[in-house]
């Protein structure tokens, strides 16, 4: 597909959610927007165009469309994007919401529909902006490094979405740099001066994740000895990054959906909600579309999270980036271990490029860290890397005749050893949730190791 960079604005039908996929030959990307024009009332002539899955309307300053009409409630209504169109939803307002003269609780909108709130009438128009893939000429974006075509496509999308507040889902294998991409979006956006808060949904015990996200009041449960703010409140004015979002339990997903829709959360044990203003970026190594079909993930929450969806390519698909990434990582590793490592021998560079890197950049960093600590001189040689993918290796011979449980136990032990016992890092390298690793260690009697 040619990257012409052309943009075309045209009226849209609101039939699909906004989706941006970093996949070749997919055609133009589509940004969906909503235009709301006030045609009657105190704010007549006011117009706003928004690129959000949920647009809040009311008299409060925190709304997307703020009205001065005294007959409009503080949080009156919401225009919401769904899989097959847009709906207007009344938010328990005092005077109700009408669509084309009929009072509604929730109803689908059509281009030109008139929404009536109190003495105010609003004309609704969905819009589409079609954008061809914009490949950047950068060789890095934030802490992401590489000049391969697949990464330059990622940079092109990041450049486009960073200044907006759209919700982003980062998709890809473990270790591909999803958190670095999230940090780059935050640091290059309008919220860069605000906090960046990370929650690993797979590393928090299921009974504590609600408190981790939304906070709790003193005495809300046995161990709640004092009031605690959750990640959403701590991220107010900035960005919250929800890593391993596919591990979030079904019973908690509606509460996250409410936080996204209403921009408010309720602490565990609290009577009243708290308004929050955050940008949400999430990441997963699961196929969430498959999880939705299997009933393990809510479809409406998936739509909210994947307003923009970006695929982070694995390291084996961009081997031309390996050497420059390795050189960058070695600078930090040298400082950490207080040894002067000048670089890689040609043979070591070739070995790194030939390896398939199932753990991606995270595995590369661990291999280089081990090699830097063990090498004899100031340069890392191929023998220091301990990389081999030949079919007749001692490792593969050692697997013969072993049960799957024995192999799994050995893999966990080897991974824990490679990361000095760091369970969170080991879980990420193994591509499983922290809670899953904990249960497997318990199963194999490795809990105290």
Rosetta blueprint (number, residue, H / E / L):
1 X L
2 X L
3 X L
4 X L
5 X L
6 X L
7 X E
8 X E
9 X E
10 X E
11 X E
12 X L
13 X L
14 X L
15 X L
16 X L
17 X L
18 X L
19 X E
20 X L
21 X L
22 X L
23 X L
24 X L
25 X L
26 X L
27 X L
28 X L
29 X E
30 X E
31 X E
32 X E
33 X E
34 X E
35 X E
36 X E
37 X E
38 X E
39 X E
40 X E
41 X L
42 X L
43 X L
44 X L
45 X L
46 X L
47 X E
48 X E
49 X E
50 X E
51 X L
52 X L
53 X L
54 X E
55 X E
56 X E
57 X E
58 X E
59 X L
60 X L
61 X L
62 X L
63 X L
64 X L
65 X E
66 X E
67 X L
68 X L
69 X L
70 X L
71 X L
72 X L
73 X L
74 X L
75 X L
76 X L
77 X E
78 X E
79 X E
80 X E
81 X E
82 X E
83 X L
84 X L
85 X E
86 X E
87 X E
88 X E
89 X E
90 X E
91 X L
92 X L
93 X L
94 X L
95 X L
96 X L
97 X E
98 X E
99 X E
100 X L
101 X L
102 X E
103 X E
104 X E
105 X L
106 X E
107 X E
108 X E
109 X L
110 X L
111 X L
112 X L
113 X L
114 X E
115 X E
116 X E
117 X E
118 X L
119 X L
120 X E
121 X E
122 X E
123 X E
124 X E
125 X E
126 X E
127 X E
128 X E
129 X E
130 X E
131 X E
132 X L
133 X L
134 X L
135 X L
136 X L
137 X L
138 X L
139 X L
140 X E
141 X E
142 X L
143 X L
144 X E
145 X E
146 X L
147 X L
148 X L
149 X H
150 X H
151 X H
152 X H
153 X H
154 X H
155 X H
156 X H
157 X H
158 X H
159 X H
160 X H
161 X H
162 X H
163 X L
164 X L
165 X L
166 X L
167 X L
168 X E
169 X E
170 X E
171 X E
172 X L
173 X L
174 X L
175 X L
176 X L
177 X L
178 X H
179 X H
180 X H
181 X H
182 X H
183 X H
184 X H
185 X H
186 X H
187 X H
188 X L
189 X L
190 X L
191 X L
192 X L
193 X L
194 X L
195 X L
196 X E
197 X E
198 X E
199 X E
200 X E
201 X L
202 X L
203 X L
204 X L
205 X L
206 X L
207 X L
208 X L
209 X H
210 X H
211 X H
212 X H
213 X H
214 X H
215 X E
216 X E
217 X L
218 X L
219 X L
220 X L
221 X L
222 X L
223 X L
224 X L
225 X L
226 X L
227 X L
228 X E
229 X E
230 X L
231 X H
232 X H
233 X H
234 X H
235 X L
236 X L
237 X L
238 X L
239 X E
240 X E
241 X E
242 X E
243 X E
244 X L
245 X H
246 X H
247 X H
248 X L
249 X L
250 X H
251 X H
252 X H
253 X H
254 X H
255 X H
256 X H
257 X H
258 X H
259 X H
260 X H
261 X H
262 X H
263 X L
264 X E
265 X E
266 X L
267 X L
268 X E
269 X L
270 X L
271 X L
272 X L
273 X L
274 X E
275 X E
276 X L
277 X L
278 X L
279 X E
280 X E
281 X E
282 X E
283 X E
284 X E
285 X L
286 X L
287 X L
288 X H
289 X H
290 X H
291 X H
292 X H
293 X H
294 X L
295 X L
296 X L
297 X L
298 X L
299 X H
300 X H
301 X H
302 X H
303 X H
304 X H
305 X H
306 X L
307 X L
308 X E
309 X E
310 X E
311 X E
312 X L
313 X L
314 X L
315 X H
316 X H
317 X H
318 X L
319 X H
320 X H
321 X H
322 X H
323 X H
324 X H
325 X H
326 X H
327 X H
328 X H
329 X H
330 X H
331 X H
332 X H
333 X H
334 X H
335 X H
336 X H
337 X H
338 X L
339 X L
340 X L
341 X L
342 X L
343 X E
344 X E
345 X L
346 X H
347 X H
348 X H
349 X H
350 X H
351 X H
352 X H
353 X H
354 X H
355 X L
356 X L
357 X L
358 X L
359 X L
360 X H
361 X H
362 X H
363 X H
364 X H
365 X H
366 X H
367 X H
368 X H
369 X H
370 X H
371 X H
372 X H
373 X H
374 X H
375 X L
376 X L
377 X L
378 X L
379 X E
380 X E
381 X L
382 X H
383 X H
384 X H
385 X L
386 X L
387 X L
388 X L
389 X L
390 X L
391 X L
392 X L
393 X L
394 X H
395 X H
396 X H
397 X H
398 X H
399 X H
400 X L
401 X L
402 X L
403 X L
404 X H
405 X H
406 X H
407 X H
408 X H
409 X H
410 X H
411 X H
412 X H
413 X H
414 X H
415 X H
416 X H
417 X H
418 X H
419 X L
420 X L
421 X L
422 X L
423 X H
424 X H
425 X H
426 X H
427 X H
428 X H
429 X H
430 X H
431 X L
432 X L
433 X L
434 X H
435 X H
436 X H
437 X H
438 X H
439 X H
440 X H
441 X H
442 X H
443 X H
444 X L
445 X L
446 X L
447 X L
448 X L
449 X L
